[in-house]
């Protein structure tokens, strides 16, 4: 019940405006309720208290993505990478934006390959999400006659197409 949770988290931050956990979760509840502007406000408030907070750094990018503010989402993911450049979500998010929303499949593929490799390194099941996006990118690049470029980018990222 996100509406009820919002009420409680608002009370918590009214009581203690430095309660980072409450700001993080207030942002999450707003985001899940579809109120992206208030979600971004809460995440930024959290980050003003702890600039390295992984949860708001990652979720602010998602809120911008839902608002279709793609460059702001990319900037938010880049901000996250300053604190955790081994976080595959950074590269997955940026790759998804370039490939699926900005139609820059080559750039998107480069980021998605990096995400894929990091997921493999972490033994993460999210590797399959990256595989799915890579296959969508392949289909698009094949339509454009850019199969060779696709395989070149895979090879540059030490990924076998077999």
C-alpha positions as CSV (number, residue, x, y, z in Angstrom):
1,X,0.0,0.0,0.0
2,X,2.2,2.8,-1.3
3,X,-0.2,5.6,-0.4
4,X,-0.3,4.5,3.2
5,X,3.5,4.1,3.3
6,X,3.9,7.6,1.8
7,X,1.9,9.0,4.7
8,X,4.1,7.2,7.3
9,X,7.4,8.0,5.6
10,X,6.3,11.7,5.3
11,X,5.6,11.7,9.1
12,X,9.1,10.1,9.7
13,X,10.9,12.8,7.7
14,X,8.8,15.5,9.3
15,X,10.0,14.2,12.6
16,X,13.6,13.7,11.5
17,X,14.6,15.4,8.3
18,X,17.9,13.6,8.4
19,X,16.4,10.1,8.3
20,X,18.0,8.9,5.0
21,X,16.3,5.5,5.1
22,X,12.9,7.2,5.2
23,X,13.7,9.6,2.3
24,X,14.9,6.6,0.3
25,X,11.7,4.7,0.9
26,X,9.5,7.7,0.4
27,X,11.1,8.1,-3.0
28,X,10.6,4.4,-3.8
29,X,6.9,4.6,-2.7
30,X,6.3,7.8,-4.8
31,X,8.0,6.1,-7.8
32,X,5.9,3.0,-7.4
33,X,2.8,5.2,-7.1
34,X,3.7,6.9,-10.4
35,X,4.6,10.3,-8.8
36,X,8.0,10.6,-10.4
37,X,8.6,14.3,-9.5
38,X,8.1,13.7,-5.8
39,X,10.2,10.5,-6.1
40,X,13.0,12.5,-7.6
41,X,12.6,15.1,-4.9
42,X,12.9,12.5,-2.1
43,X,15.9,10.8,-3.7
44,X,17.7,14.1,-4.1
45,X,16.9,14.9,-0.4
46,X,18.4,11.6,0.5
47,X,21.5,12.3,-1.6
48,X,21.9,15.7,0.0
49,X,22.3,13.8,3.3
50,X,24.4,10.9,1.9
51,X,25.8,11.5,-1.6
52,X,26.9,7.9,-1.9
53,X,23.5,6.3,-1.3
54,X,23.2,3.4,-3.7
55,X,19.5,3.1,-3.5
56,X,18.6,6.7,-4.4
57,X,21.4,6.9,-7.0
58,X,20.1,3.9,-8.8
59,X,16.4,4.7,-8.4
60,X,16.6,8.4,-9.4
61,X,17.8,7.2,-12.8
62,X,14.7,4.9,-13.1
63,X,12.4,7.7,-12.2
64,X,13.9,9.9,-15.0
65,X,13.5,6.9,-17.4
66,X,9.8,6.7,-16.6
67,X,9.5,10.4,-17.2
68,X,11.2,9.8,-20.6
69,X,13.9,12.3,-19.6
70,X,16.6,10.0,-21.0
71,X,19.6,12.3,-20.8
72,X,18.8,13.0,-17.1
73,X,18.6,9.2,-16.6
74,X,21.9,8.7,-18.2
75,X,23.5,11.4,-16.1
76,X,22.0,9.8,-13.0
77,X,23.5,6.4,-13.9
78,X,26.8,8.1,-14.5
79,X,26.6,9.7,-11.1
80,X,26.1,6.2,-9.6
81,X,29.1,4.9,-11.5
82,X,31.3,7.5,-9.7
83,X,30.6,5.6,-6.5
84,X,30.4,2.1,-7.9
85,X,31.8,1.6,-11.4
86,X,31.4,-2.2,-11.1
87,X,27.7,-2.0,-10.7
88,X,26.2,-3.7,-13.7
89,X,22.9,-1.7,-13.3
90,X,24.8,1.4,-14.4
91,X,25.7,-0.1,-17.8
92,X,22.4,-2.0,-18.2
93,X,20.5,1.2,-17.6
94,X,22.6,3.3,-20.0
95,X,22.6,0.6,-22.6
96,X,18.9,0.1,-22.4
97,X,18.3,3.9,-22.9
98,X,20.6,4.1,-25.9
99,X,19.4,1.0,-27.6
100,X,15.7,1.0,-26.8
101,X,14.8,4.7,-26.5
102,X,17.5,6.7,-28.4
103,X,18.0,4.2,-31.3
104,X,21.7,4.3,-30.9
105,X,22.1,0.5,-31.0
106,X,25.9,0.4,-31.3
107,X,26.4,2.6,-28.2
108,X,23.7,0.7,-26.4
109,X,25.3,-2.6,-27.3
110,X,28.7,-1.5,-25.9
111,X,27.1,-0.6,-22.5
112,X,25.0,-3.8,-22.5
113,X,28.1,-5.9,-23.1
114,X,29.8,-4.3,-20.1
115,X,26.6,-5.0,-18.0
116,X,26.5,-8.6,-19.2
117,X,30.2,-9.2,-18.3
118,X,29.7,-7.7,-14.9
119,X,26.6,-9.8,-14.3
120,X,28.6,-12.9,-15.3
121,X,31.4,-11.9,-13.0
122,X,28.9,-11.6,-10.1
123,X,27.1,-14.8,-11.0
124,X,23.9,-12.8,-11.3
125,X,20.7,-14.2,-12.8
126,X,20.2,-10.7,-14.3
127,X,22.6,-11.8,-17.0
128,X,19.6,-13.1,-18.8
129,X,18.1,-9.6,-18.9
130,X,21.2,-8.3,-20.6
131,X,21.1,-11.3,-23.0
132,X,17.5,-10.4,-24.0
133,X,18.4,-6.8,-24.8
134,X,21.5,-7.9,-26.7
135,X,19.3,-10.1,-28.8
136,X,16.9,-7.2,-29.5
137,X,19.9,-5.1,-30.5
138,X,21.1,-7.8,-32.8
139,X,17.8,-8.0,-34.6
140,X,17.8,-4.2,-35.1
141,X,21.4,-4.1,-36.3
142,X,20.7,-7.0,-38.6
143,X,17.8,-5.1,-40.2
144,X,20.2,-2.2,-40.7
145,X,22.8,-4.4,-42.3
146,X,25.2,-3.9,-39.4
147,X,25.8,-7.5,-38.4
148,X,29.5,-7.2,-38.8
149,X,29.5,-4.2,-36.4
150,X,27.5,-6.1,-33.9
151,X,30.0,-9.0,-33.9
152,X,32.9,-6.5,-33.7
153,X,31.4,-4.9,-30.6
154,X,30.8,-8.3,-29.0
155,X,34.4,-9.4,-29.8
156,X,35.8,-6.1,-28.3
157,X,33.9,-7.0,-25.1
158,X,35.2,-10.6,-25.1
159,X,31.8,-12.1,-25.7
160,X,31.4,-15.0,-28.0
161,X,28.4,-15.0,-30.2
162,X,28.2,-18.8,-30.2
